[in-house]
Amino acid sequence: MKNNFSGKCLCGSVTYKANGQPVVVAQCHCEECRRLSGTGHTVGAMFPLDTVTLNGELSTFKYQSNRGSEVTKAFCGKCGSPIYGSNSHAPDHLTFSLGTMDDATALEIQVVVFERDKQHWDQLGAHVMSFATQPDWKPDT
């Protein structure tokens, strides 16, 4: 099983490494995660802080959760890629966005949180066309 994970932002200015297995891999449908991702949910892997190395300049945004904790979202100040989240109720952990990982094939979602807030459109039906790559398509003008 893979024990080292690395990742970066879209422009490559921020990089990170996490050693060992994540504590949990979670998919979250809360309003804040939907707004952060610009889609229906986020997926993150939580690692102990002492297993993580970060390089590059991060910007942060903080807010209060409904449970009274302070949540910090860190992102690349150049390209805006979300890198990690942290929570004052678990100050010794960081949750990295799986989409920023170089190779997350060894990871599987273990829990879904705020499932009650899942949007009806955040799923694909059998009737939805799929393409292996970007199709040659131009909108009607």
Residue frames relative to the residue before (quaternion, step in Angstrom):
aa qw qx qy qz dx dy dz
M 1.0000 0.0000 0.0000 0.0000 0.00 0.00 0.00
K 0.5340 -0.6514 0.4447 0.3047 3.54 -0.99 0.88
N 0.1182 -0.8259 0.5503 0.0341 3.58 -0.91 0.92
N 0.7123 0.3417 -0.2555 0.5573 3.59 1.25 0.13
F 0.0579 -0.7957 0.6028 -0.0084 3.53 -0.84 1.03
S 0.0434 -0.7838 0.6194 0.0088 3.54 -1.02 0.81
G 0.0258 0.8051 -0.5920 0.0261 3.52 -1.24 0.41
K 0.1220 -0.7784 0.6116 0.0716 3.50 -1.37 0.10
C 0.5629 -0.5698 0.4775 0.3612 3.50 -1.36 0.24
L 0.7345 -0.4265 0.2991 0.4350 3.57 -1.30 0.11
C 0.7551 0.3781 -0.2182 0.4891 3.62 0.90 -0.85
G 0.5052 -0.6856 0.3979 0.3412 3.62 1.27 -0.18
S 0.4681 0.6998 -0.4344 0.3201 3.60 1.25 0.06
V 0.7431 0.2791 -0.1684 0.5845 3.59 1.18 -0.58
T 0.0109 0.7831 -0.6212 0.0294 3.56 -0.88 0.97
Y 0.0360 -0.7945 0.6052 0.0350 3.55 -1.23 0.41
K 0.1390 -0.7374 0.6519 0.1095 3.51 -1.39 0.34
A 0.0591 -0.7622 0.6438 0.0331 3.54 -1.14 0.74
N 0.2178 -0.7880 0.5677 0.0965 3.56 -0.79 1.06
G 0.7512 0.3368 -0.2827 0.4923 3.55 -0.95 0.93
Q 0.6311 -0.5302 0.4169 0.3831 3.49 -1.36 0.09
P 0.5194 -0.6207 0.4674 0.3557 3.61 -1.07 0.58
V 0.5780 -0.5652 0.4666 0.3589 3.53 -1.26 0.51
V 0.7688 -0.1328 0.1262 0.6127 3.57 1.02 -0.88
V 0.2048 -0.7119 0.6524 0.1602 3.53 -1.30 0.49
A 0.0000 -0.8403 0.5366 -0.0776 3.56 -0.51 1.21
Q 0.2502 -0.7022 0.6457 0.1654 3.50 -1.26 0.64
C 0.0905 -0.8203 0.5647 0.0085 3.58 -0.78 1.02
H 0.1998 -0.7997 0.5621 0.0674 3.55 -0.94 1.01
C 0.3518 0.7483 -0.5075 0.2423 3.64 1.18 0.23
E 0.6766 -0.5119 0.3486 0.3983 3.54 -1.25 0.47
E 0.6551 0.5209 -0.3238 0.4412 3.59 0.92 -0.86
C 0.6725 0.4825 -0.3020 0.4730 3.61 0.92 -0.83
R 0.6115 0.5309 -0.3542 0.4677 3.60 1.04 -0.69
R 0.6843 0.4789 -0.2904 0.4670 3.58 0.89 -0.90
L 0.6246 0.5410 -0.3323 0.4547 3.59 1.05 -0.78
S 0.7548 0.4053 -0.2150 0.4688 3.57 0.83 -0.98
G 0.3545 -0.7249 0.5114 0.2954 3.57 1.11 -0.62
T 0.6914 0.3673 -0.2601 0.5652 3.58 1.28 0.32
G 0.7704 -0.4219 0.2439 0.4111 3.60 -1.21 -0.27
H 0.8145 0.0272 0.0264 0.5790 3.59 1.16 -0.37
T 0.2890 -0.6831 0.6173 0.2621 3.51 -1.39 -0.08
V 0.1651 -0.7359 0.6405 0.1447 3.56 -1.31 0.31
G 0.0474 0.8260 -0.5552 0.0851 3.54 -0.71 1.09
A 0.2647 -0.7268 0.6132 0.1602 3.53 -1.28 0.56
M 0.2607 -0.7882 0.5455 0.1147 3.56 -0.72 1.15
F 0.0537 -0.7931 0.6064 -0.0180 3.55 -0.90 1.06
P 0.5396 -0.5773 0.4836 0.3764 3.59 -1.14 0.51
L 0.5812 -0.6290 0.4055 0.3195 3.55 -0.96 0.94
D 0.6887 0.4985 -0.2993 0.4332 3.60 0.96 -0.76
T 0.6404 0.4892 -0.3378 0.4863 3.62 1.27 0.09
V 0.6454 0.5625 -0.2737 0.4383 3.57 1.35 -0.12
T 0.0788 -0.7440 0.6613 0.0542 3.53 -1.19 0.75
L 0.0896 -0.7968 0.5976 0.0081 3.58 -0.83 1.05
N 0.0344 -0.7771 0.6283 0.0134 3.56 -1.09 0.78
G 0.6876 0.4582 -0.3552 0.4371 3.55 -1.03 0.80
E 0.5552 -0.6268 0.4544 0.3037 3.50 -1.33 0.35
L 0.1220 -0.8026 0.5836 0.0197 3.53 -0.68 1.20
S 0.2238 -0.6982 0.6548 0.1834 3.52 -1.29 0.49
T 0.1848 -0.8005 0.5618 0.0973 3.59 -1.11 0.56
F 0.1321 -0.7302 0.6633 0.0971 3.49 -1.39 0.43
K 0.1140 -0.8093 0.5754 0.0306 3.58 -0.83 1.00
Y 0.0580 0.7790 -0.6234 0.0342 3.53 -1.18 0.67
Q 0.4959 -0.6301 0.5092 0.3126 3.57 -1.30 0.32
S 0.3545 -0.7189 0.5564 0.2189 3.57 -0.93 0.91
N 0.6620 -0.4948 0.3839 0.4117 3.56 -1.31 0.20
R 0.6866 0.4621 -0.2742 0.4898 3.59 1.21 -0.43
G 0.6161 -0.6129 0.3235 0.3742 3.58 1.27 0.25
S 0.5461 0.5948 -0.4230 0.4112 3.58 1.19 0.16
E 0.4199 -0.6559 0.5523 0.2974 3.53 -1.30 0.34
V 0.1627 -0.7803 0.6013 0.0554 3.55 -0.78 1.11
T 0.1230 -0.7761 0.6164 0.0512 3.56 -0.95 0.93
K 0.1146 -0.7539 0.6442 0.0589 3.54 -0.95 0.95
A 0.1355 -0.7965 0.5879 0.0410 3.57 -0.78 1.09
F 0.0180 0.8029 -0.5913 0.0732 3.54 -0.92 0.94
C 0.6040 -0.5438 0.4278 0.3956 3.55 -1.25 0.38
G 0.4249 -0.7233 0.4935 0.2298 3.56 -0.85 1.01
K 0.6631 0.5025 -0.3081 0.4614 3.61 1.21 -0.35
C 0.8312 0.1982 -0.0826 0.5128 3.60 0.69 -1.08
G 0.4872 -0.7133 0.3960 0.3115 3.60 1.26 -0.18
S 0.3888 0.7300 -0.4876 0.2797 3.62 1.22 0.07
P 0.3918 -0.6969 0.5379 0.2673 3.61 -0.88 0.86
I 0.2112 -0.8102 0.5390 0.0922 3.60 -0.69 1.08
Y 0.8010 -0.1699 0.1285 0.5595 3.60 0.70 -1.00
G 0.2373 -0.7107 0.6350 0.1879 3.47 -1.42 0.18
S 0.0557 -0.7705 0.6322 0.0597 3.55 -1.24 0.48
N 0.2103 -0.7715 0.5946 0.0833 3.52 -1.27 0.50
S 0.5061 -0.6775 0.4407 0.3010 3.58 -0.86 0.93
H 0.6040 0.5388 -0.3696 0.4563 3.63 1.19 -0.26
A 0.7518 0.1775 -0.1467 0.6179 3.61 1.30 -0.19
P 0.0291 -0.8810 0.4719 0.0183 3.59 0.72 1.09
D 0.6970 0.4592 -0.2747 0.4773 3.60 1.18 -0.36
H 0.6625 0.4482 -0.3132 0.5120 3.59 1.20 0.59
L 0.1399 -0.7413 0.6483 0.1026 3.55 -1.30 0.56
T 0.2164 -0.7620 0.5976 0.1245 3.56 -1.08 0.78
F 0.2037 -0.8077 0.5481 0.0751 3.56 -0.47 1.26
S 0.4886 -0.6460 0.5072 0.2945 3.55 -1.08 0.80
L 0.4611 -0.7129 0.4524 0.2728 3.59 -0.65 1.09
G 0.6185 0.5759 -0.3421 0.4107 3.59 1.07 -0.64
T 0.6654 0.4832 -0.3069 0.4792 3.59 1.22 -0.30
M 0.5405 0.6428 -0.3999 0.3671 3.60 1.24 -0.21
D 0.5329 -0.6318 0.4689 0.3114 3.53 -1.12 0.77
D 0.7908 -0.0612 0.0671 0.6053 3.59 1.04 -0.76
A 0.0145 0.8171 -0.5728 0.0641 3.55 -0.33 1.27
T 0.3099 0.7963 -0.4805 0.1974 3.59 1.22 0.32
A 0.6457 0.5237 -0.3279 0.4486 3.62 1.13 -0.47
L 0.6689 0.5147 -0.2926 0.4494 3.60 1.23 -0.27
E 0.1051 -0.7663 0.6323 0.0445 3.54 -1.20 0.70
I 0.5322 -0.5984 0.4840 0.3528 3.56 -1.12 0.63
Q 0.2147 -0.8005 0.5535 0.0819 3.55 -0.83 1.07
V 0.7981 0.0567 -0.0126 0.5998 3.56 1.11 -0.69
V 0.2156 -0.7150 0.6456 0.1597 3.52 -1.33 0.46
V 0.0995 -0.7999 0.5908 0.0354 3.56 -0.81 1.03
F 0.8080 0.1724 -0.2141 0.5212 3.53 -1.20 0.73
E 0.1308 0.8161 -0.5422 0.1515 3.54 1.03 0.89
R 0.5752 0.6034 -0.3688 0.4112 3.58 1.14 -0.61
D 0.7095 0.4482 -0.2435 0.4863 3.59 1.20 -0.58
K 0.3785 0.7421 -0.4803 0.2746 3.59 1.29 0.05
Q 0.3925 -0.7266 0.5244 0.2071 3.53 -0.89 1.00
H 0.5705 -0.6270 0.4068 0.3406 3.58 -0.99 0.82
W 0.6902 0.4857 -0.2808 0.4570 3.60 1.10 -0.58
D 0.5768 0.6002 -0.3767 0.4065 3.61 1.25 -0.09
Q 0.6406 0.4168 -0.3726 0.5264 3.54 0.68 1.19
L 0.3377 -0.7328 0.5530 0.2077 3.53 -1.17 0.52
G 0.3197 -0.7422 0.5594 0.1844 3.53 -0.91 0.92
A 0.6787 -0.4971 0.3598 0.4035 3.55 -1.29 0.30
H 0.6679 0.5288 -0.2933 0.4339 3.60 1.14 -0.57
V 0.5398 0.6359 -0.4011 0.3786 3.62 1.24 -0.17
M 0.4151 -0.7049 0.5179 0.2501 3.59 -0.82 1.02
S 0.1201 -0.7786 0.6134 0.0563 3.55 -1.10 0.76
F 0.1403 -0.7768 0.6114 0.0556 3.55 -1.09 0.79
A 0.5102 -0.6558 0.4637 0.3076 3.59 -0.97 0.81
T 0.7788 0.0766 -0.0314 0.6218 3.59 1.18 -0.63
Q 0.7153 -0.3873 0.3265 0.4814 3.58 -1.28 -0.17
P 0.3267 -0.7628 0.5160 0.2126 3.65 -0.61 1.01
D 0.4931 -0.5951 0.5321 0.3458 3.54 -1.29 0.35
W 0.2573 0.7624 -0.5362 0.2549 3.52 -0.14 1.33
K 0.0306 -0.7682 0.6393 0.0158 3.53 -1.05 0.81
P 0.4771 -0.6732 0.4746 0.3065 3.57 -0.89 0.86
D 0.5687 -0.5739 0.4600 0.3682 3.53 -1.18 0.58
T 0.1431 -0.8000 0.5784 0.0714 3.56 -0.89 0.91
